[in-house]
Amino acid sequence: MTRTPQPESRDADVRVAVSTVIFSVRRDADDEPVLSLPLVRRTRDPFDGRWALPGGWLDATEELDAAASRTLAETTGLTPSYLEQLYAFGAVDRSPTRVVSIVYWALLRSDEVDAQVAAHAREGDAPENVEWFDATDLPTLAFDHNDIVEYTLWRLRNKVGYSRIAHGLLPDEFTLADLREVTESILGKRLDPANFRRQVDTSDTLIPTERFRTGSHRPARLYRYNRDVELADRGPLPSRH
């Protein structure tokens, strides 16, 4: 009987990493809302000097969700309000050594980004080599991270049509114009205000309050999200996996 030759060190050279794509809606120089994400500049080979997604190695005794939170905090100083496992990227040629990356995606409001960044600045422990980029206009990133961001954007844009995922980028109370602005930033296109209002009015995700935002225009009613509805359907699996 002929035996199939077995490769040496079948799994000794395979490492597992965790990376996170964290989105926020930031204002550009023209005060326009832009769906943005932070990147970290690499300071060693491979891809020394290129921008990359926040991440790091998985510890042997660490849960995946914990690793995603830890590596995000270590590289960017950020703690997201929403974190979900997305996909595993494991092409053989994605790295000079054999690396499988478990990718998460996360959301954080812009005001929370500013507050967390300011807190680190006061403590003198702000991470270095971090910069925010337009999620739709990225430079050439390290490894396959451009593909990862593209896939994550596709998933986010699909979810925004059937879940209240956009609310993860909004304050506790917001106007319909605020919600439409965030949704447009995610989708990368303008939406008709009247049609958008009709769609959200028939959903079960929004609860109108008795408060209004006043200013130079007509007072706008404030809404809050229905906490009985999940931000995004995670399915039957528990969060610990």
RODO-2510 file (C-alpha; in nm, 4 decimals, decimal comma):
residues 241
     n   res          X          Y          Z
     1     m     0,0000     0,0000     0,0000
     2     t     0,1315     0,3441    -0,0954
     3     r     0,1280     0,6005     0,1823
     4     t     0,0713     0,9680     0,1087
     5     p     0,3751     1,1649     0,2238
     6     q     0,2947     1,3761     0,5275
     7     p     0,4288     1,7315     0,5476
     8     e     0,6661     1,8078     0,8274
     9     s     0,5393     2,0198     1,1166
    10     r     0,1822     2,0082     0,9914
    11     d     0,0609     2,2829     1,2236
    12     a     0,3704     2,4107     1,4011
    13     d     0,4155     2,7049     1,1637
    14     v     0,0520     2,8209     1,1582
    15     r    -0,0248     3,1242     1,3726
    16     v    -0,3591     3,2868     1,4510
    17     a    -0,3995     3,6640     1,4542
    18     v    -0,6978     3,8863     1,5315
    19     s    -0,7701     4,2082     1,3384
    20     t    -1,0530     4,4591     1,3743
    21     v    -1,2159     4,7008     1,1302
    22     i    -1,3665     4,9726     1,3498
    23     f    -1,5933     5,2311     1,1883
    24     s    -1,6949     5,5775     1,2996
    25     v    -1,8520     5,8704     1,1158
    26     r    -1,6021     6,1569     1,1298
    27     r    -1,6219     6,5095     0,9862
    28     d    -1,3862     6,6078     0,7056
    29     a    -1,2328     6,9504     0,6403
    30     d    -1,5600     7,0636     0,4783
    31     d    -1,7630     6,9419     0,7800
    32     e    -1,9097     6,6599     0,5711
    33     p    -1,9724     6,3226     0,7431
    34     v    -1,7345     6,0492     0,6276
    35     l    -1,7401     5,6810     0,7200
    36     s    -1,3912     5,6423     0,8598
    37     l    -1,1619     5,3860     1,0200
    38     p    -0,8304     5,3992     1,2086
    39     l    -0,5182     5,2368     1,0673
    40     v    -0,1844     5,1662     1,2324
    41     r     0,1464     5,2262     1,0542
    42     r     0,3685     4,9189     1,0681
    43     t     0,7177     4,9710     1,2085
    44     r     0,8705     4,6364     1,1102
    45     d     0,8832     4,3907     0,8234
    46     p     0,6911     4,2613     0,6456
    47     f     0,5396     4,5771     0,4976
    48     d     0,7426     4,8137     0,7144
    49     g     0,5958     5,1652     0,6813
    50     r     0,2594     5,0584     0,5373
    51     w    -0,0731     5,1170     0,7048
    52     a    -0,2554     4,8137     0,8434
    53     l    -0,5650     4,7224     1,0409
    54     p    -0,5369     4,7191     1,4199
    55     g    -0,4620     4,3713     1,5478
    56     g    -0,2215     4,1273     1,7043
    57     w    -0,1574     3,7657     1,7938
    58     l    -0,4074     3,5439     1,9722
    59     d    -0,2831     3,4173     2,3079
    60     a    -0,3224     3,0441     2,3662
    61     t    -0,5519     3,0923     2,6688
    62     e    -0,7514     3,3850     2,5283
    63     e    -1,1068     3,3953     2,3951
    64     l    -1,1394     3,5465     2,0482
    65     d    -1,3673     3,8328     2,1552
    66     a    -1,1262     3,9203     2,4364
    67     a    -0,8328     3,9144     2,1942
    68     a    -1,0141     4,1496     1,9559
    69     s    -1,0869     4,3956     2,2372
    70     r    -0,7328     4,3719     2,3759
    71     t    -0,5484     4,4169     2,0470
    72     l    -0,7743     4,7061     1,9456
    73     a    -0,7089     4,8814     2,2761
    74     e    -0,3342     4,8189     2,2575
    75     t    -0,2946     4,9495     1,9033
    76     t    -0,5497     5,2345     1,8919
    77     g    -0,6580     5,2990     2,2519
    78     l    -1,0221     5,2520     2,1484
    79     t    -1,2997     5,0536     2,3168
    80     p    -1,5911     4,9995     2,0759
    81     s    -1,9594     5,0133     2,1632
    82     y    -2,0284     4,7220     1,9278
    83     l    -1,7999     4,4321     1,8332
    84     e    -1,8824     4,1304     1,6156
    85     q    -1,6803     3,8504     1,4630
    86     l    -1,6891     3,8816     1,0858
    87     y    -1,4847     3,6243     0,8946
    88     a    -1,1605     3,4260     0,8827
    89     f    -0,8982     3,5156     0,6224
    90     g    -0,6459     3,2400     0,5643
    91     a    -0,5113     3,2413     0,2090
    92     v    -0,1800     3,0582     0,2032
    93     d     0,0022     3,3495     0,0378
    94     r    -0,1492     3,6335     0,2448
    95     s     0,1653     3,6595     0,4581
    96     p     0,5291     3,5477     0,4269
    97     t     0,4556     3,3008     0,7085
    98     r     0,1369     3,0985     0,7522
    99     v    -0,1103     3,3243     0,9325
   100     v    -0,4859     3,2890     0,9725
   101     s    -0,6593     3,6114     1,0771
   102     i    -0,9898     3,6166     1,2609
   103     v    -1,1432     3,9497     1,1629
   104     y    -1,3883     4,1492     1,3720
   105     w    -1,5767     4,4621     1,2863
   106     a    -1,6746     4,7278     1,5375
   107     l    -1,8603     5,0578     1,5724
   108     l    -1,7877     5,3665     1,7817
   109     r    -1,9589     5,7049     1,7875
   110     s    -1,7445     5,9996     1,6871
   111     d    -1,7900     6,1759     2,0222
   112     e    -1,6795     5,8587     2,2022
   113     v    -1,3714     5,8409     1,9796
   114     d    -1,2840     6,1973     2,0749
   115     a    -1,3438     6,1311     2,4452
   116     q    -1,1295     5,8165     2,4488
   117     v    -0,8485     5,9814     2,2516
   118     a    -0,8547     6,2809     2,4883
   119     a    -0,8441     6,0529     2,7930
   120     h    -0,5315     5,8782     2,6626
   121     a    -0,3711     6,2140     2,5836
   122     r    -0,4289     6,3309     2,9426
   123     e    -0,2740     6,0102     3,0766
   124     g     0,0190     6,0335     2,8371
   125     d    -0,0359     5,6828     2,7026
   126     a    -0,1870     5,7553     2,3602
   127     p    -0,0899     5,4910     2,1004
   128     e     0,1464     5,6080     1,8289
   129     n     0,1299     5,5670     1,4502
   130     v    -0,2510     5,5786     1,4366
   131     e    -0,4427     5,7811     1,1784
   132     w    -0,8034     5,7945     1,0588
   133     f    -0,8870     5,7353     0,6908
   134     d    -1,1921     5,7554     0,4663
   135     a    -1,3060     5,3923     0,4531
   136     t    -1,3725     5,4207     0,0793
   137     d    -1,0428     5,5878    -0,0120
   138     l    -0,7579     5,3907     0,1414
   139     p    -0,3921     5,3655     0,0442
   140     t    -0,2395     5,0273    -0,0387
   141     l    -0,2421     4,8453     0,2935
   142     a    -0,0263     4,5670     0,4334
   143     f    -0,1108     4,2034     0,3663
   144     d    -0,4673     4,1566     0,2326
   145     h    -0,6145     4,4310     0,4475
   146     n    -0,7637     4,6221     0,1526
   147     d    -0,9655     4,3093     0,0686
   148     i    -1,0693     4,2776     0,4334
   149     v    -1,1967     4,6364     0,4472
   150     e    -1,3811     4,5953     0,1167
   151     y    -1,5554     4,2817     0,2445
   152     t    -1,6408     4,4482     0,5762
   153     l    -1,7932     4,7468     0,3963
   154     w    -2,0029     4,5108     0,1863
   155     r    -2,1327     4,3377     0,4986
   156     l    -2,2041     4,6674     0,6746
   157     r    -2,3932     4,8051     0,3746
   158     n    -2,6031     4,4912     0,3542
   159     k    -2,6864     4,5028     0,7243
   160     v    -2,7911     4,8667     0,7218
   161     g    -3,0880     4,7753     0,5019
   162     y    -3,2466     4,5270     0,7425
   163     s    -3,1099     4,6042     1,0906
   164     r    -3,0612     4,9067     1,3127
   165     i    -2,6829     4,8835     1,2811
   166     a    -2,6591     5,2541     1,1900
   167     h    -2,7758     5,3378     1,5399
   168     g    -2,4398     5,2150     1,6693
   169     l    -2,2910     5,5322     1,5229
   170     l    -2,5489     5,7670     1,6756
   171     p    -2,6035     5,9209     2,0210
   172     d    -2,8832     5,7924     2,2445
   173     e    -3,1242     6,0485     2,0995
   174     f    -3,1124     6,1707     1,7403
   175     t    -3,3223     6,3186     1,4627
   176     l    -3,4271     6,1406     1,1469
   177     a    -3,1891     6,3705     0,9600
   178     d    -2,9047     6,2425     1,1819
   179     l    -3,0006     5,8831     1,1062
   180     r    -3,0275     5,9510     0,7338
   181     e    -2,6870     6,1230     0,7350
   182     v    -2,5202     5,8203     0,8975
   183     t    -2,7002     5,5808     0,6632
   184     e    -2,5861     5,7840     0,3615
   185     s    -2,2279     5,7759     0,4921
   186     i    -2,2425     5,3969     0,5136
   187     l    -2,4035     5,3474     0,1736
   188     g    -2,1958     5,6156     0,0024
   189     k    -2,4970     5,7751    -0,1660
   190     r    -2,7726     6,0279    -0,1039
   191     l    -3,1189     5,9128     0,0034
   192     d    -3,4524     6,0802    -0,0626
   193     p    -3,5619     6,2322     0,2721
   194     a    -3,9342     6,1600     0,2217
   195     n    -3,8813     5,7968     0,1232
   196     f    -3,6358     5,7484     0,4090
   197     r    -3,8862     5,8860     0,6604
   198     r    -4,1572     5,6515     0,5344
   199     q    -3,9248     5,3515     0,5663
   200     v    -3,8176     5,4236     0,9223
   201     d    -4,1693     5,5173     1,0315
   202     t    -4,2861     5,1650     0,9432
   203     s    -3,9987     4,9936     1,1240
   204     d    -4,0009     4,8777     1,4864
   205     t    -3,6519     5,0053     1,5599
   206     l    -3,7311     5,3708     1,6416
   207     i    -3,9257     5,5207     1,9320
   208     p    -4,0240     5,8902     1,9089
   209     t    -3,9630     6,1009     2,2185
   210     e    -4,1434     6,4155     2,3304
   211     r    -3,8262     6,6196     2,2900
   212     f    -3,7249     6,8341     1,9942
   213     r    -3,4011     6,9841     1,8660
   214     t    -3,4445     7,3536     1,8053
   215     g    -3,2312     7,5905     1,6029
   216     s    -3,2518     7,8095     1,2964
   217     h    -3,4838     7,5606     1,1242
   218     r    -3,8110     7,3935     1,2108
   219     p    -3,7868     7,1977     1,5406
   220     a    -3,6939     6,8337     1,4729
   221     r    -3,8300     6,5530     1,6866
   222     l    -3,5735     6,3405     1,8693
   223     y    -3,5916     5,9630     1,8498
   224     r    -3,4282     5,6823     2,0413
   225     y    -3,3719     5,3256     1,9347
   226     n    -3,5773     5,0336     2,0561
   227     r    -3,3461     4,8417     2,2896
   228     d    -3,5614     4,5309     2,2508
   229     v    -3,4318     4,5029     1,8933
   230     e    -3,0743     4,3789     1,8558
   231     l    -2,8277     4,6124     1,6858
   232     a    -2,7594     4,3254     1,4436
   233     d    -2,8788     3,9657     1,4443
   234     r    -2,5960     3,7496     1,5776
   235     g    -2,7853     3,4229     1,5312
   236     p    -2,8124     3,1450     1,7921
   237     l    -2,4425     3,1376     1,8884
   238     p    -2,3429     3,2904     2,2240
   239     s    -2,1033     3,5840     2,2186
   240     r    -1,8268     3,3679     2,3689
   241     h    -1,6806     3,1606     2,0832
***
